[in-house]
């Protein structure tokens, strides 16, 4: 039912417009120029978009796709977890008297038409990124393979759901446990300036980012075999974008650049896998 894609796009555009307006009100209510408040809406976006697309499909008189049901459940778990994580991180920074300004460089380079540029460079860009990451959701509902809706059986689609669900759970646990251990480590004053090297962090230098990446790749595995060709090829945009953001924007490269020259971290790099979990190498002298 290709026409459903149009309704999905309209829904997404309406959502992002609403999210922008709410975020602006949130900033005004705090009487601060806190552009990073846009990050708070990433979690609700997962829930609203995933559930909203299913709702649109039901209103169009169509059955829900099995893979879509699993994907929506995963979005709810990830959305609630991301919303909680964002608030907890913000509270931790306030408690420690630190300021987080992830968009500082962008704001400092805005010379004119401040509000328009803030909207385009922060809010609109965030909306487009979210839209691209969530692309498997409208695709599987607008262009599902007819052989695998509720009540039917298809081997390829079944394998995609089973593999995707198992690996997604592993990725989700990696992210949640990795972040929880890191938060507890950072809350202890005696660990200031030290490097976390226990638990999951013993097997990879970025267990939380590995888990996040694995979870989104698994959503792609769920969706891809259940989307009609050639529309299924568009779904690969989602995991590729997530990997790019994890490596170059929010994760691996920025973190390792920040710790460059740190003696303990250099030793940690020599003995611990960078991304994929693996047994640590034999301990070496620092």
N, C-alpha and C positions, 0 to 999 in steps of 0.2 A: 504494500500500500504506500507508494512513494509520496502521495500527497500529505501523508502524516508527517513527513520530514518538515514540510513548510510550517505546520502547526507547532512542531517542536522548536523550530528556530524562532518563531514568534514568541513562544513561551520563554525561551532562554534570553532573548533580547529584553523582554519585559522584566525578567528576574534581575538582570544586571542593572537595568535602569533603576529598579526599586532598591537594589543593594547600594547603589551609588548614593541615592537620596538619603537612605537610612544612615549610611556611613557619614555623610556630611552633617546630619543632625547629631550624630554621636560626637563628632568633633566639636560642634558648637556647644553641646551640653557640657562638655568638659572644659570649655573656655580655654582650650589649648590648640595649638596647631600641631596636632598629632596625626600625621598622615598614615602612620603605621596601623591605625585603627582599621584600615581596610582589610588587614590580615584576619581580623576576627570573623569576617564573613566567608572565609574559605570553607570552614567546617559546615555552617548552615547551607552553603551553596551545594555541597555534595548531596545533602539530604533532600533539599527542596527540588533540585534539578532531577535527581534519580526518581524520587517519588512522583514528582509532577509529570514526568514523561510517561510513567506507567498509568497515571490517572488520565492523561490525554488519550492514551491508547484504549483504555477501557471505555471512555466517553465516545470514542469513535466506533464502538461496537466490536472491537477486536479482542481476542484472548491474549493473555499475557504470555510472553515467551518464558520458558523455564530458566534459561540463562539470565534473562532480564530480572527475574525474581531474585536470583542469587546475587546479581550485581547490585540491586537496590538494597538488599540486606547488608552487603559489604559496605556500600556507601553510607548507610546509617551508622554502622560501627565506626568507620573512619571519620565521619563528620563529627560525631559526638566526641571521639577521642581527640580530634584536632582542635575543636572548640575548647575543650577542657585544658589541653596542653597550652594553647595560646594564653588563656587567662592565668594559668598557674605560672607560666614563664614571666608574664608581665608582673605578677605579684612578687615573684622572687626578686626581680630586678628592683622593684620599688623598695622591698625590704632591705636589700643590700645597698640602696642609695645609688644605683646605677641607672643610666639612661640608655634606651635602645632607639636609635634613629636609623632604621635600615634604608631610608630614602634620602638621607642627608645629602649625598653627592648630587642627586637629581635636583633637590630644592635649592642648593647653593648655586646651581648653574642656570636657574630660571631668572631672567633679567626683566621680562615684561609679560603682560597678560598672565599674571600669576595663577589665578583660579582656573583659567582655560588650560594652561600647561599642566597644572596639577591633575586635572581631570584626565587629560590625554596620556600623560607620562606615567601616572600611577594607577588611577582607577580604571581607565579604559584598558590599559595594558594588562592589568590584573584580570579584568573580565575576559579578555581575549585568551589569555593563558588558561584560565579555568575552562573556557569553552573548548579549547583544543584538547585539554587533558580529559575532559568528560565526553569527548566525541563518540566513544563506543556506545554510550547510552542512547542518543538519538538514532544512531545507525542501526542498532539491533532491533529497535522498535519500529523504525520506518521501513527497513529492508530485511526482515527476518527470512530465513530459509523456511519455506512452507512445510518441509518435512519434519521440522522439530518444534512444533508448538505443543502446548499442553495436551497430553493424551496420545501423542505420537512418539515413536522411538527412532533414533538415528544414531548409528555407532560413533561417527566422527563428533557429532555434537555432544553425545554422552561423555566421550573421553575428554573433550574440552572442558566440560563442566566439572568432572571428577578431578582432573589434574589441576585445573584452575582453583577449585575450592580448597584442596589440600595445601597447595603451595601458597595460596593467599593467607591461610591461617598461620602458616610458618612465618611468612613475612610480617604479618600483623603483630605476632608475638615478639619477633625480633625487634621491631620498632618500639613497641610499648615497654618491653623489659629493658632494652638498651637506654631509652630516654629516662626511665625511672631510676636506674642505677646511676646514670650520669647526674641527674638532679640531686640525688642523695649525696653523691660525692662532692658536688660543688657547694652544697649547703654547709659543709664542715669547713670551718675557718682554717684548720690545720692542713687542708688540702690545697690551699691557695697556691697557684703556681706549679702544682704537681700534675702528673699525667695519669689518667685512669687506665689501669691495665688488668682489671679483674673481671670476672663474669664473662659475658659475651664479648667485652672489649679485649679479652685475652686472645680471641680468635680472629678478630677483624678490627681495624682502627675506626670503622664506621658501621657498627651493627644496626644502629637506628636508621641510617640512610640506606643500608642494604635492605632492611626490612621494608621500608617505604617503597623502594624501587621494585622489589619482588612482588609486593601487593598490587601495584599498578600493572606490572607485566602480566600478572595472573588474571586481572580483569580483562586484559587484551586476549589472553588465551581462552577465557570464557566466551568472549564475544566473537572473535574472528571466525571460527568454524560455523557459527550460527548466523552469520550475516551473508546475504546473497552477494555473489561475485558480480561486478568488480567493486561494489561499495565496501566490501570487507577490507580492501586495501587501504582505505582511508583511516581505518581504526588504528593502524600502526603509528600514526602521528602521535597518539597519546603516550605510549611507552617511550618513544624516541624523545619526546619533549621532556618527560619526567627525568630520563637519564641525563639529558643535557643540563637541566636545572640542577640536578643533584651533583653533577661533576663540576660544572663551571660557575654556577650562580650562588647557590645557597649552601653548598657542602664541601666536597673534597678539596678542590683547588684553593678556595678562600681559607679554609681551616689550616691546611698544611702550609700555606704562605704565611699565616699568622704565627705559626710555631717554628718557622725556619730558623735554624741556629740554636734552638732550645736543646740542651744536651740530653735531657731525659727523653724528650720526644724523638730525637735522632736515634737513640738506642731503641726506642719503641718501634720506629719505622724499620729498623734492621731485623727485628725479630717477629714482627706481626704482619699478617696479610693486610694489604691496603683496603680491600673492599670485600671480596668473597671470603666467607669464613673458612679458616683452615688452621691446623695445629700450628702453634708458634714454633719458630726455629729454636735451636739450642741457644741458651743464653750466652751472650757474649759480654766481654768486659766493656764498660762504658768508655 
